[in-house]
Amino acid sequence: MDFDLVVIGAGPGGYVAAIRATQLGMKVAIIEREGLGGVCLNWGCIPTKALLKSGELYETLGHLEPYGLAVTGRSYDFTKVIERSRGVSKQLSSGVAFLMKKNKIEVIEGTAKLSAGSPAPKITVALKAGGRRSLQAKHVILATGARARTIPAIGLAPDGDKIWSYREAMTPKTAPGRLIVIGSGAIGIEFASFYRSLGSEVTVIEALDRILPVEDEEVSVAAKKAFERRGLKFKTSAKVTKLAKTAKGVAIDLELAGKAERLEADVAIVAIGITGNIEDLGLEALGVKTGRGHVVTGPHCATNVAGLYAIGDVAGPPWLAHKASHEGVHCVEHLAGEQPANLTAPIPGCTYANPQIASVGLTEAAAKAAGHEVRVGRFPFKVNGKAIAAGETEGFVKTVFDAKTGALLGAHLIGAEVTEMIQGYAIAMTLEATEAELMATVFAHPTMSEAMHESVLDAYGRALHI
Ligand SMILES: Cc1cc2nc3c(=O)[nH]c(=O)nc-3n(C[C@H](O)[C@H](O)[C@H](O)COP(=O)(O)OP(=O)(O)OC[C@H]3O[C@@H](n4cnc5c(N)ncnc54)[C@H](O)[C@@H]3O)c2cc1C
């Protein structure tokens, strides 16, 4: 046996699983065909946050007057904005290389494919350096991630020029003057927010009747208003029938309330979801069960094939880095005979636009649909001292409780820094805190987090500052 564990894919699912496995005494190899850190560090979470920071600073420089400040000659160097983002990715990817070395994990550069083997499928790697290498391990974890979903039949696919997926949107030569973003999930909204910060005219198209459709409805409504105040435009309930390149840019045909409409722009970003990397891995021949673009998994991330596990994006939604890492840790702890952390722990989700959006647990509608009688609390940042002092009064905190048991079912936030605050609720939900424990928690003053406390108090008619 070559290894106790071979991990295919070195994204936040795969590389974290590999580290945890070595901590538990396993001999581990990881195979990666592109860049250590996967989509997350190279093309996703991290480089977008670097871009968004540049955009946010630039936008803030245009709104300094209320703070008694002024700046002249505000400008940006787009090439440097992109270079900084790529540099941040590179730094973090090198960090993963260091961690692999430190943990004595063998990194194999190449593309892996599976075939029948025992006690787990055999792995053949087409090495980047040329040639092939065969490996047999006790356990194999598939962590091959996902890529942008496309619908080529109606032009919703990157064309290497004017129609971009997230990859092209992260490294263009110039910021587009007029941009259409198709899809208003987190990825679409983050790019829309970034390019709007730099002055692009941005229109976001959404097939459903509201933007950020996975979020609580009140948050979706507030987000749309806040983004519109920044000049973003939206077309909701809009079905794209065709996207095509024109002499000057792109043209998009829509069906809106039964009427046809055409929009034109310089560039379009297609952000209509993602699909798992399940092809060319030998899964069909092994009889690995897949469905809806991902590998189907059962308890402890096991597939239906002995010795084969799947984690992260390739194993289905939510498509989030921390979900991938959590599954990776859970899976290897199980393999090592440990008692792993609960796989169904609440997973927060964040959108790093301006304003930010963060949530965990059930929306109010989902809680009701699941049969809960709910108690809902709300607290706006416009009456929070720190928010007023910081000039960040947009948004609110909403909490959803089970009226009978006091269990915190969900929390939904919009405003500055809420992507940092959400962790408080994630901890509370993981520890199964009740409303009484949350009310008895002392929140530091002045903080925006006090709005979290007040929102809980409000659910029980006890809010103090409203
Ligand atoms: C623009 C964008 C922004 C995002 N922002 C966030 C965010 O803010 N927060 C968040 O939580 N999530 C975010 N995500 C999602 C996040 O990037 C993914 O959920 C996460 O990367 C999934 O991790 P993973 O380990 O499952 O897969 P990946 O990170 O996709 O890694 C899979 C790796 O497997 C490799 N691979 C695939 N097939 C093979 C093969 N046959 N052989 C060898 N190697 C292979 C790939 O090259 C890749 O490196 C974002 C995604 C995008 C696109």
PDBQT file of the ligand as one rigid body, heavy atoms in Angstrom, charges set to zero:
ROOT
HETATM    1  C1  LIG A 501     -15.523  33.938  -7.757  1.00  0.00    +0.000 C 
HETATM    2  C2  LIG A 501     -15.736  33.035  -6.574  1.00  0.00    +0.000 A 
HETATM    3  C3  LIG A 501     -15.798  33.561  -5.309  1.00  0.00    +0.000 A 
HETATM    4  C4  LIG A 501     -15.988  32.724  -4.215  1.00  0.00    +0.000 A 
HETATM    5  N1  LIG A 501     -16.034  33.277  -2.971  1.00  0.00    +0.000 NA
HETATM    6  C5  LIG A 501     -16.216  32.465  -1.903  1.00  0.00    +0.000 A 
HETATM    7  C6  LIG A 501     -16.242  32.995  -0.596  1.00  0.00    +0.000 A 
HETATM    8  O1  LIG A 501     -16.090  34.194  -0.397  1.00  0.00    +0.000 OA
HETATM    9  N2  LIG A 501     -16.406  32.148   0.443  1.00  0.00    +0.000 N 
HETATM   10  C7  LIG A 501     -16.574  30.794   0.244  1.00  0.00    +0.000 A 
HETATM   11  O2  LIG A 501     -16.721  30.059   1.217  1.00  0.00    +0.000 OA
HETATM   12  N3  LIG A 501     -16.569  30.277  -0.985  1.00  0.00    +0.000 NA
HETATM   13  C8  LIG A 501     -16.387  31.067  -2.057  1.00  0.00    +0.000 A 
HETATM   14  N4  LIG A 501     -16.337  30.517  -3.300  1.00  0.00    +0.000 N 
HETATM   15  C9  LIG A 501     -16.524  29.061  -3.436  1.00  0.00    +0.000 C 
HETATM   16  C10 LIG A 501     -15.240  28.337  -3.090  1.00  0.00    +0.000 C 
HETATM   17  O3  LIG A 501     -14.186  28.782  -3.910  1.00  0.00    +0.000 OA
HETATM   18  C11 LIG A 501     -15.449  26.851  -3.250  1.00  0.00    +0.000 C 
HETATM   19  O4  LIG A 501     -16.572  26.444  -2.509  1.00  0.00    +0.000 OA
HETATM   20  C12 LIG A 501     -14.244  26.079  -2.761  1.00  0.00    +0.000 C 
HETATM   21  O5  LIG A 501     -13.093  26.414  -3.495  1.00  0.00    +0.000 OA
HETATM   22  C13 LIG A 501     -14.501  24.567  -2.867  1.00  0.00    +0.000 C 
HETATM   23  O6  LIG A 501     -13.393  23.889  -2.414  1.00  0.00    +0.000 OA
HETATM   24  P1  LIG A 501     -13.042  22.436  -2.948  1.00  0.00    +0.000 P 
HETATM   25  O7  LIG A 501     -11.850  22.013  -2.182  1.00  0.00    +0.000 OA
HETATM   26  O8  LIG A 501     -14.245  21.587  -2.910  1.00  0.00    +0.000 OA
HETATM   27  O9  LIG A 501     -12.705  22.622  -4.490  1.00  0.00    +0.000 OA
HETATM   28  P2  LIG A 501     -11.748  23.585  -5.292  1.00  0.00    +0.000 P 
HETATM   29  O10 LIG A 501     -11.317  24.752  -4.519  1.00  0.00    +0.000 OA
HETATM   30  O11 LIG A 501     -12.449  23.818  -6.579  1.00  0.00    +0.000 OA
HETATM   31  O12 LIG A 501     -10.467  22.697  -5.548  1.00  0.00    +0.000 OA
HETATM   32  C14 LIG A 501     -10.511  21.553  -6.335  1.00  0.00    +0.000 C 
HETATM   33  C15 LIG A 501      -9.139  21.310  -6.903  1.00  0.00    +0.000 C 
HETATM   34  O13 LIG A 501      -9.139  20.034  -7.539  1.00  0.00    +0.000 OA
HETATM   35  C16 LIG A 501      -8.313  20.096  -8.671  1.00  0.00    +0.000 C 
HETATM   36  N5  LIG A 501      -8.676  18.992  -9.562  1.00  0.00    +0.000 N 
HETATM   37  C17 LIG A 501      -9.844  18.797 -10.194  1.00  0.00    +0.000 A 
HETATM   38  N6  LIG A 501      -9.831  17.644 -10.887  1.00  0.00    +0.000 NA
HETATM   39  C18 LIG A 501      -8.619  17.110 -10.684  1.00  0.00    +0.000 A 
HETATM   40  C19 LIG A 501      -8.002  15.907 -11.143  1.00  0.00    +0.000 A 
HETATM   41  N7  LIG A 501      -8.630  15.044 -11.929  1.00  0.00    +0.000 N 
HETATM   42  N8  LIG A 501      -6.736  15.659 -10.743  1.00  0.00    +0.000 NA
HETATM   43  C20 LIG A 501      -6.060  16.519  -9.942  1.00  0.00    +0.000 A 
HETATM   44  N9  LIG A 501      -6.605  17.656  -9.500  1.00  0.00    +0.000 NA
HETATM   45  C21 LIG A 501      -7.871  17.947  -9.849  1.00  0.00    +0.000 A 
HETATM   46  C22 LIG A 501      -8.604  21.467  -9.237  1.00  0.00    +0.000 C 
HETATM   47  O14 LIG A 501      -7.543  21.907 -10.060  1.00  0.00    +0.000 OA
HETATM   48  C23 LIG A 501      -8.750  22.308  -7.982  1.00  0.00    +0.000 C 
HETATM   49  O15 LIG A 501      -7.536  22.929  -7.629  1.00  0.00    +0.000 OA
HETATM   50  C24 LIG A 501     -16.130  31.337  -4.406  1.00  0.00    +0.000 A 
HETATM   51  C25 LIG A 501     -16.055  30.792  -5.694  1.00  0.00    +0.000 A 
HETATM   52  C26 LIG A 501     -15.856  31.627  -6.765  1.00  0.00    +0.000 A 
HETATM   53  C27 LIG A 501     -15.777  31.023  -8.130  1.00  0.00    +0.000 C 
ENDROOT
TORSDOF 0
